[in-house]
Structures are given as structure tokens and as C-alpha cells.
């Protein structure tokens, strides 16, 4: 049988891993610069921890884990009965207790409640781990992928939202990736639902609006009709969206929205929060990204209650590469009420794909090799001499490897170094052992220089 991997998953070569690790390192260093601390949670969570947190559509994408032992025997018995698929699914689910995590935010909320007496609030954490979704694989959409999350919980301050914008700016500036940062507020959407007389359809409206860029207004309208929204409510919603569609500046869009939402206290509160973010970040941002207000941005997850963010790459057709928002009571579902938080999640796999497509790794100057210098030699005595030299180089933090075999010609050893993109090679022969002056070759320029070990260390560091 020909080896293969499940759909929606990927292998990564050494070159790809060097590039991915560069992204991880960049994001991790920015998180720590802003005071976030690392945690990890298990790949598996109790099923009840995850279900009901992502909406009906999200819940369908949770990977449930088939149990062993007695419960597995019961499921096996169900398979031999004549029941419909729907009934089989419902009855089988009763025996499933665990699932692979769908995201990092809900496990984080569980962690906060479980460890509330051990952590200091406001608690700023970051987490870089894989998540799994039973999604249909396509470009930029995988079943296994990494998220890089940063959240601060236990603080209502909008300073946290401002810092999230700064973090987004700094990460993508360092990655040399031009982006559009879209901002909205769920309170504004709640205010719109209230004004159009459909407060009880808030979730349906946000889910439909979140698809507007992808499917267009006609299909959004059809979806809203299936959710029993009245024609008058749909028309009013369309009028509000249409009235600010062609406005370029956030302040103009927000000013128009104030007129529409003048009778909605919650809607006006959302506008006030968005205005604070835009006004505060105006003079402290690097111009690596475009910041815009987008009324159609809704973020499909049910737990968002305030500001919401979404980031897209400027120069590549790809879904969002980063997103997040404010959630006022996510921990409440686990028994710790009235604890507000806000967070952001970087989609490492989509960022990696975008940077590959734009050849950004080449412009950054990344090579496939993690080795700085290789020791080449002419025989067994020379190879053994290399061991001491390599130890000296490694002790000062220079990544070093020795060509292991003694039967290969020096040209073959150079070929090996070139294929691995190792930038320097030290050649050890009889003369080098006698004099202590080693031959350092720059594999890019071809330049060769006789140097003592201390001189090589100074050059390579």
C-alpha cells in the first residue's frame, strides 16, 4: 500500500520547518514583549467543555474521540442495529466523553477557572499549539493546524484592545507582510438587531453577515429568510449596510452609524469603544497594515461580546490569517462569572502559505539549514581532530556539525554542505592539525581564509 496522510494534514520538510519556526519565534517574541506568559493545555478536552461554545456550525466540526472498552462495545452493538444514520449519530454521541480541541480560547477559559487561585489577574497568557477541525479541506483550510493565541483576562480596559492592534502591526511588520486589519464591535451588531426589530435573531444576523464578503447580499438575504427574519427587518439591515458601504474613513462610517443607532444604548456603546481604539492607535502605529472599520465583520463564534478583529493579507487571495475579540463572560460557563477577556489568534498555517506564495522567506534571508558551519576532513585522524574543534564552537553557541564519514572526497563533502545550505565549511587536513590554522571557506562567495579557532569564533558570532 502506498503511504499517505489524512486529508487536511501536511508533512513539513526541514526547509519548511525552518520557515515555520521563524514565524513561531517572531510571534512568541512579540507576545513576550507585551508581557504575555506561555501555557499549554492537553490536545484532548472533555466533550462537554467544547460543545455549545462555537455555535451549531462550529459544534459539527469538533473531532470526537471514539472510546475504548465497555463504551466501544456498546457502540459496536449499535452498528448492528437497524436505525437511521441520524439516530445512530445521536445515540453514539452519548458514549463519547472527549474530543480534540477546536481552538485554544475555550480550553484557556477552562484553564483560568480551574487554576483561578494560582494565577494573578489580569492574566496575560500566550499559547502556541495545534487544533483540529473536521472541516472540508481546501486552500488555506486544514483539519490540523496551529494557532498562536494571546489573551488577557480579568480586565475591562480598552487598552488591551489597543495593544492587540499594536501586536498585530508588529508581528506582520517583522514578517514583511502587508495586511488589512478589520475592526468591528458585537455591541454595534446587537444595536442593529435591536433597531431593525430582530433582537432575538442576533446570532443568526451575525452568522449571515460574516459571510457577506464571500457569498454576496442576495445569498445572505436568502439565509436570513430561512431564519424567519421579517422582510422589513431584512430591508432595514440592508439600508444600514448600504449607507456606509462607500465611505472610506472609519470616522465617517461611525458617524453615520450613530444616526442609525441613536435609539440603541448598546449600539452607541459599541461605537464609542471602536472610536477609542481608532483614536488611540492613530499616532502609535507602524504603517505596515491598513486599519479599517468593517460593519460586516461579525466573527462566527458566539462568545464574542465587544470589539472583534480580523486580518487579511493584502497581496494574496486567502481567508483571514489572524482574528479575535472581546468576550465578557466566557469563563461564566465554567462557573466563574463576570470576568472579561480579550484575545487574538494568529493562523500560522495560512501565514506560512501566504509568505511562501509571496516569496517573503527569500527576502528575509532564511536558509534551510540550522547549521552555521560544517567541519570537513581528509581522513580518520583529521575527523577525530574535528571533535575538539566542534566542541569549542558549540560551547559558544555556534551550530556546528562534522561530516561523519571518512571515505568521501572533500568535493563530496562540499556538495553535502551546499545541498544543506550550510554557509561555512572548515577544512581540516594534516597542515591544519600541525599549525592550528584552519581553512574557513565561505560557501556563498567561495573565499577561503586561514584562521585560528578564536578568530573563526569571532567571525561566525
KAPECOR-V181472 format. One record per residue. N is the residue number from 1. PSI is psi in degrees with one decimal (NA if undefined). Layout:
N | PSI
N | PSI
This chain:
1 | 134.8
2 | 128.7
3 | 145.5
4 | 172.5
5 | 159.7
6 | 149.6
7 | 142.3
8 | 7.3
9 | 165.6
10 | 149.0
11 | 152.5
12 | 128.2
13 | 169.3
14 | -42.0
15 | -45.4
16 | -37.6
17 | -36.4
18 | -42.8
19 | -43.6
20 | -41.8
21 | -31.3
22 | -42.0
23 | -47.1
24 | -47.2
25 | -43.3
26 | -49.3
27 | -44.4
28 | -44.0
29 | -36.6
30 | -44.2
31 | -47.9
32 | -30.2
33 | -30.2
34 | 12.1
35 | 13.9
36 | 143.6
37 | 147.3
38 | 143.9
39 | 168.6
40 | 149.2
41 | 162.3
42 | 155.1
43 | -31.7
44 | 144.0
45 | 159.2
46 | 139.0
47 | -39.3
48 | -22.5
49 | -36.8
50 | -40.0
51 | 144.9
52 | 4.4
53 | -13.6
54 | 8.4
55 | 169.3
56 | -41.3
57 | -41.5
58 | -40.7
59 | -31.4
60 | -18.7
61 | 3.5
62 | 128.9
63 | 108.6
64 | 146.2
65 | 126.1
66 | 125.4
67 | 172.5
68 | 175.6
69 | -138.5
70 | -42.3
71 | -35.8
72 | -36.9
73 | -40.0
74 | -40.9
75 | -39.7
76 | -37.7
77 | -37.9
78 | -35.6
79 | -21.8
80 | 3.3
81 | 157.4
82 | 88.0
83 | 159.9
84 | 161.7
85 | -41.1
86 | -44.8
87 | -40.0
88 | -43.4
89 | -45.1
90 | -46.6
91 | -36.3
92 | -39.7
93 | -28.8
94 | -24.5
95 | 0.7
96 | 124.6
97 | -17.4
98 | 160.8
99 | 156.6
100 | 143.3
101 | 140.6
102 | -33.7
103 | -172.5
104 | -10.4
105 | -47.4
106 | -45.7
107 | -33.8
108 | -43.7
109 | -41.7
110 | -42.6
111 | -44.8
112 | -44.6
113 | -43.5
114 | -31.2
115 | 24.7
116 | -28.1
117 | -4.6
118 | -11.7
119 | 159.6
120 | 127.0
121 | 144.9
122 | 138.5
123 | 119.2
124 | 112.3
125 | 151.0
126 | 157.0
127 | 127.3
128 | 100.4
129 | 162.0
130 | 153.3
131 | 166.2
132 | 137.1
133 | 134.9
134 | 60.0
135 | 168.4
136 | 115.4
137 | 137.9
138 | -178.6
139 | 123.7
140 | 4.2
141 | 117.5
142 | 162.5
143 | -24.9
144 | 124.8
145 | 162.2
146 | 144.8
147 | 145.3
148 | 100.3
149 | 143.5
150 | 127.9
151 | 147.0
152 | 127.4
153 | 143.6
154 | 21.8
155 | 134.0
156 | -4.7
157 | 135.6
158 | -7.7
159 | -32.5
160 | -40.7
161 | -40.5
162 | -44.7
163 | -32.0
164 | -42.6
165 | -41.4
166 | -41.5
167 | -45.4
168 | -48.3
169 | -49.1
170 | -41.6
171 | -50.9
172 | -24.5
173 | -43.6
174 | -30.5
175 | -1.8
176 | 35.3
177 | 120.7
178 | 131.3
179 | 164.2
180 | 123.0
181 | 112.8
182 | 138.7
183 | 140.0
184 | -173.9
185 | 130.3
186 | -24.1
187 | -35.4
188 | -44.0
189 | -37.4
190 | -38.8
191 | -38.8
192 | -44.6
193 | -38.2
194 | -45.4
195 | -36.4
196 | 6.1
197 | 33.0
198 | 44.1
199 | -34.1
200 | -6.8
201 | 21.2
202 | -48.2
203 | -43.0
204 | -40.4
205 | -45.0
206 | -39.8
207 | -42.7
208 | -45.5
209 | -34.0
210 | -17.9
211 | 0.7
212 | -44.0
213 | -30.1
214 | -39.9
215 | -11.5
216 | 164.2
217 | -39.2
218 | -44.0
219 | -34.1
220 | -42.5
221 | -42.9
222 | -42.5
223 | -41.6
224 | -35.6
225 | -37.3
226 | -19.4
227 | 12.4
228 | 29.4
229 | 136.8
230 | 158.4
231 | -39.6
232 | -41.4
233 | -41.2
234 | -42.2
235 | -44.1
236 | -41.5
237 | -43.9
238 | -40.4
239 | -41.2
240 | -46.6
241 | -40.0
242 | -32.9
243 | -26.3
244 | 2.5
245 | -42.8
246 | 3.2
247 | 133.1
248 | -41.3
249 | 139.6
250 | -40.7
251 | -33.0
252 | -42.1
253 | -44.0
254 | -34.8
255 | -43.8
256 | -39.7
257 | -35.0
258 | -38.3
259 | -41.3
260 | -36.1
261 | 21.5
262 | -20.3
263 | 9.6
264 | 109.3
265 | -42.4
266 | -37.5
267 | -43.9
268 | -33.9
269 | -41.2
270 | -41.7
271 | -42.7
272 | -41.7
273 | -42.2
274 | -41.9
275 | -41.0
276 | -44.7
277 | -48.8
278 | -43.6
279 | -34.2
280 | -40.1
281 | -8.9
282 | -40.4
283 | 6.9
284 | 9.5
285 | 146.6
286 | 145.6
287 | 45.1
288 | -11.1
289 | 154.2
290 | 131.0
291 | 124.3
292 | 154.0
293 | 131.0
294 | 106.5
295 | -28.6
296 | -11.1
297 | 122.1
298 | -24.9
299 | 113.8
300 | -15.8
301 | 135.2
302 | -20.4
303 | -7.0
304 | 138.9
305 | -14.5
306 | -129.4
307 | 141.0
308 | 146.1
309 | 147.7
310 | 137.5
311 | 134.1
312 | 149.7
313 | 140.3
314 | -39.4
315 | 8.9
316 | 139.2
317 | 103.2
318 | 153.4
319 | -169.5
320 | 141.7
321 | -1.0
322 | 144.0
323 | 165.1
324 | -163.2
325 | -175.2
326 | 134.6
327 | 124.0
328 | -22.2
329 | 39.7
330 | -35.8
331 | -17.4
332 | -30.4
333 | -15.2
334 | 10.1
335 | 4.1
336 | 98.2
337 | 160.9
338 | 40.1
339 | 110.3
340 | 148.8
341 | 163.9
342 | 143.5
343 | 170.0
344 | 148.5
345 | 123.5
346 | 127.9
347 | 92.5
348 | -38.0
349 | -40.9
350 | -38.5
351 | -44.3
352 | -45.7
353 | -42.1
354 | -45.9
355 | -36.7
356 | -47.0
357 | -32.8
358 | 2.8
359 | 34.8
360 | -26.0
361 | -34.5
362 | -40.5
363 | -27.7
364 | -23.7
365 | 23.1
366 | 141.0
367 | 166.3
368 | -23.1
369 | 143.7
370 | -4.1
371 | 132.0
372 | -39.2
373 | 142.6
374 | 142.7
375 | 117.4
376 | 157.2
377 | 168.5
378 | -3.5
379 | -173.3
380 | -43.1
381 | -44.7
382 | -39.6
383 | -42.1
384 | -34.3
385 | -32.4
386 | -29.4
387 | -43.5
388 | -41.1
389 | -44.9
390 | -38.9
391 | -40.5
392 | -43.7
393 | -43.6
394 | -33.0
395 | -21.3
396 | 14.6
397 | 16.1
398 | 118.2
399 | 119.2
400 | 139.8
401 | 154.2
402 | 133.5
403 | 123.4
404 | -31.7
405 | 151.2
406 | 4.5
407 | -6.4
408 | 141.1
409 | 156.6
410 | -33.0
411 | -36.2
412 | -36.0
413 | -38.4
414 | -40.1
415 | -42.3
416 | -46.1
417 | -40.2
418 | -43.1
419 | -32.3
420 | -0.9
421 | 39.6
422 | 123.8
423 | -26.9
424 | 147.0
425 | 133.9
426 | 125.2
427 | 126.1
428 | 117.3
429 | -171.2
430 | -42.9
431 | -39.6
432 | -40.1
433 | -41.1
434 | -45.8
435 | -21.8
436 | 1.8
437 | 116.5
438 | 153.3
439 | 114.3
440 | 121.8
441 | 126.7
442 | 114.3
443 | -13.8
444 | -49.3
445 | -20.6
446 | -1.5
447 | 135.3
448 | 134.8
449 | 138.0
450 | 125.1
451 | 150.0
452 | 162.1
453 | -43.0
454 | -36.8
455 | -38.6
456 | -41.7
457 | -45.4
458 | -40.5
459 | -45.9
460 | -24.9
461 | NA
